Amino acid sequence: MFESVLIANRGEIAVRVARACRELGVRSIAVYSEVDRDAPHVRACDEAHLLGAAAPSASYLDITRVVDVARASGAEAVHPGYGFLAENAAFARAVADAGMTFVGPSPEAIERMGDKLSARAVATAAGVAVVPGTAEPTDDVDVARAFAEEHGYPVAVKAMFGGGGRGMKVVRDAGELEDAMRSAAREAGVAFGRSECYLERYLERPRHVEVQVVGDVDGTVVHLGDRDCSLQRRHQKLIEEAPAPGLAPDVRSALHEAAVLVSREMRYVNAGTCEFLLDEDGRRFYFLEMNTRLQVEHPVTELVTGIDLVHAQLRVASGEGLGFTQDDVTVRGHAVEARINAEDPGAGFVPAPGPVLRLDPPTGPGVRLDSGVRSGGSIPREYDSMIAKLVAWAPDRDTACRRLGAALDELVVEGVPTTVPFHRLAVAHPQFLAVAHATSSVEREWDLSDLEPAAPAEGGAEGARRTEDVTVEVDGRRFEVRVITAAPAADAPRRRATRAGAATAAATGELRAPMQGTVIGYAVAEGQRVAAGDAIVTLEAMKMENTLRAPGDGTVTGLDVAPGSVVDAGTLLAVVRPD
């Protein structure tokens, strides 16, 4: 085992890796940006080193700086966590070139799975089905039409280097195809710096099922069961669970076998996840991609298998081997995870950075909270909005969902809006409980109108709020009541602007920033004619990209904000003038 490991990340995953290092007797080394000086992950490690300014490009994404710090600290290995540089082949190479071990797969594996078409080729070579699609990127409308005629509509135009639904267009008839291809290429170019796109047959209501694998240097590949991550919004996971519910035993076995075949074809080493789309019939499944890192949802697998995935990662990277075989992997019970983010689900899940005045974790049997935030800390706007991952385990799925619901009620987070109201709704939703949901359900089928926008945040530019818990009796029965007194700020609060944004855009054609953020770029040119729903401009806040789209057909004007500019909520970014 290594003597020391540098953790090239922040937040809850850095805390999680530091805890595993401590349990294995390994010295843990934190890195941090100026805004993270007092963050929990810094305190969780044995030593810590400053990287640079708050901007990720000046700190956590600066490969040269991270490698220099790792080498100077005497680290034998570097664990990337997830996000930031975790799936960056150049970083993995730089770590190895500096004489240290990268706790993850080879740079070649990262590259092969980072390119969607290359990943599809690996799966095909392994004999695993992929969603029917073009073998090469194309901007030829005739090629696209021929593909659509062969496989039928709808089809999806997808960015070759994309993810998270960006650079993806669903085409339902031939008349939409040419515009969709142009729009997807523009959006991909803005989001990823590469505009190449390919086509796939579009599955209307698939489930997202994935299989956790771990491989060692001797060629052994073991799967740790499956997970379901179908509850999503904008292709971002909201709730994950293990094992995937409602799978026929033969389908489950086939999924496990497919994941192992793909991993062996890759000669994959360390922890990874093979993701699949399961068709509506519950039997046909298709390889989607492989995430060459630890997943955010790894705790549900740990709870049902009893295997510590970070321990396994470190053991494999150090050359010790897995320490267990496939026969040792047994799935017991059910686990469900909710991602608790600083977002306002009542205002379109808009990110809400700010101070976390109070964080009281839930307790009780089968409840786990992984967090990189504490009371008195904050959610910096420079990074993602995650506060914590709340996980519940129970002997069966129904009990696990009820246990998670109780834990959500017990969890206290004050100072910023959170996704907790949505999660409370989700774990009790009849469709979710019946396992009748799909990746599109939240956006197309669920009624979220009861989720009210959060009250103005306490303190700061958005107003002041005073919270007081009082006890009252009604007819002799005791009730605890939380009284919130809010005083709005003089300037328009962000969430009020967000609620009004859609109506304003529809009435005037004006597209205004729904939050403070950085303009990534425009997907259109001044004077260009667009159709309703076309991407116009992409804004990034807290590592989440928000693409503003045309509210109707018209001509685009007012593209006056330079890419890279930081704008306040309400800033005019574009106007779509009706024809």
Buried (B, 14 or more C-beta within 10 A) or exposed (E): BBEBBBBBBBBBBBBBBBBBBBEBEBBBBBBBBEBBEEBBBBEBBBEBBBBBBBBBEBBBBBBEBBBBBBBEBEBBBBBBBBBBBBBBBEBBBBBBEBEBBBBBBBBEBBBBBBBBBEBBBBBBEBEBBBBBBBEEBBEEEEBBBEBBEEBEBBBBBBBBBBBBBBBBBBBEEEEBBEBBBBBBBBBBBBBBEBBBBBBBBBBEBBBBBBBBBBBBEEEBBBBBBBBBBBBBBBBEBBBBBBBBBBBEEEBBEBBBBBBBBBBBBBBBBBBBBBBBBBBEEEEEBBBBBBBBBBBBBBBBBBBBBEBBBBBBBBBBBBEEEBEBEEEEBEBEBBBBBBBBBBBBBBBBBBBBBBBBBBBEBBEEEBBBBBBBBBBEBBBBBBBBBBBBBBBBBBEEBEBBBBBBBBBBEBBEBBBBBBBBBBBBBBBBBEBBBEBEBBBBBBEEEBEBEEBEBBBBBBBEBBBBBEBEEEEEEEEEEEEEEEEEEBEBBEEEBBBBBBBBBEEBBEEBBBBBBBBBBBBBBBBBEEEBEBBEEBBBBBBBBBBBBBBBBBBBBBBBBBBEBEEEEBBBBBBEBBBBEEE
